[in-house]
Amino acid sequence: MASVVYKNKISFHKYEVKIKFKIIYLDELKCINILLLQRKSANAVREKIDEAIAEKLDMETLCSSGKSFHIADFGCSTGPNTFIAMQNILESVERKYKSQCPTSQIPEFQAFFNDQASNDFNTLFTTLPLDRQYFVAGVPGSFHGRLFPDSSLHFAYSSTALHWLSKVPEELLDKNSPSFNKGRIYYSNTLDKVVDAYSSQFAKDMEIFLDARAKELVAGGMLVMTMPGQPNGIPCCQTGMGMTIDYLESCFLDMVNEVSAPPK
């Protein structure tokens, strides 16, 4: 019996109905933790983003070819953190435009919210801020690949999303591989080969992501990425994320053992 964990989706094959109440609880708890982490991350880097926009974003050049400014959030989830981040970016861009082009009209803003096609875009759109100062569009699909035409974005943003891999490294699922990660859902307290497999997949995914955004951003555009990290020399099992995943893994294994045990 195996479990599949991908982003916020959890499925236990054959036994999904029987343990559905547990899946929903764990999934909602995980979503809450992710939302809090994203909000703290966005608040922590807001000043840095303001500085980067003020120093490096050339609004006169960017807006010379059109009257609208395009911003995309990659891995937006269902809100509300994406709305807070979008508003912060918009306000910073407006300040820069007013200081650089004081006699020109501020451009219109187009916000694109991207996430997997399975994302709950209905919730996202029904909770949009009523006082928003931007036009809205949803863009379903994996950010590990192209999502926009060439040179169509002025600002690309992603917060606490890029640590999600495009897929589970194949060698972790191969029983004949030295990297086979039997009974595990993470790389905490496991073999170095398992860690290397995750690192290799992450490097491939990041290369694809950066290559796609490089094509989609206009010349002089800006890309801002924030993601959780791990201090050098600190084992994963001693980090907050590592301990959380270890507890989650223990719950999954108990659930698998419960439904796979022969009837008494």
PyMOL commands that set and color helices and strands:
alter all, ss='L'
color gray80, all
select helices_A, chain A and resi 20-56+59-62+81-100+121-126+170-172+192-216+236-238+240-260
alter helices_A, ss='H'
color red, helices_A
select strands_A, chain A and resi 3-6+9-12+68-74+108-115+135-140+153-159+217-226
alter strands_A, ss='S'
color yellow, strands_A
deselect
rebuild
show_as cartoon
